[in-house]
Amino acid sequence: MKRSAELTPAEHVRRVIAQTASVWQIAPASPREVARRAPHGYVPVRIMRRIRAAAVAYGRPALAHSW
C-alpha cells in the first residue's frame, strides 16, 4: 500500500471512506448502487442545454459560478 503522501486525492478519499465504513461497521454498497451514482457535479447534457437556453433568453451566463 502506498504511503499517504503518495496517494492521489481520489485514492485518499476512497481510503478514508473505506476505513470509516469498516470502523462504523457500515455494509458496503452493492455494485448496482455504486453504478447508479452519478459523478459529483454531473449534469446531463439534455438538462445543461435547457439551462443554457433559459440563461441566454434571460441574458445571463448559465452556471457562471461553475467556471
N, C-alpha and C positions, 0 to 999 in steps of 0.2 A: 504494500500500500504506500502511496505517495505521502510525503510529509505535507502538512497544512500549507506551507509556503509554496509548494509546487502545484497545488490544485488550482484549477480554473475556478472562477466564481460559481459557475453552474455545478461543477463537481462538488464544491464545498457545500453548497446549499443542499444537494442531494444527500451528502454525508450527514449533515446536521439533522435533516428531516428523518433520515433512516435511524439515526441514533435516538432522536426524541421519540419516534414511534416505538422503538424497541423498549425504551425505558418506561414509557407510559403504557406499554402493552396494548398498542392500537393494532387492530388487524390490518394487514397490508391491503391496498386497494386491488380490486380484481382487474385483470387485464382489460375487460370491457370498460370499466370505469375510467381507467387510465386513457384508453383510446378515445373516449367520448370528450375528454377535456380539451379545450382549445388552448393554444399558447396564450400566455398573458398578453393582453393588449390586442389580440386578434380581432379584426373587424372584417366580416365577409365582404367581398368585392361588391356584391349587389347593394348592400347597405351603405358602403362607402360612396358608391355612385349617387345614391339618394341624398346622402348628407351633403355631398359636394354640389349637387344640383340645387338643393334648397339654399345652400350658403351663397351660391352665385346669384340666385334670384333675390336673396336678401342683401347682397352686396358686401358680404364678409367672407374671409377665408375659412374653409372648413377645418375644424380641429386645429386651429392655429397653435394651441398650446402643445401639440404633439411634436412640432418641429421648429 
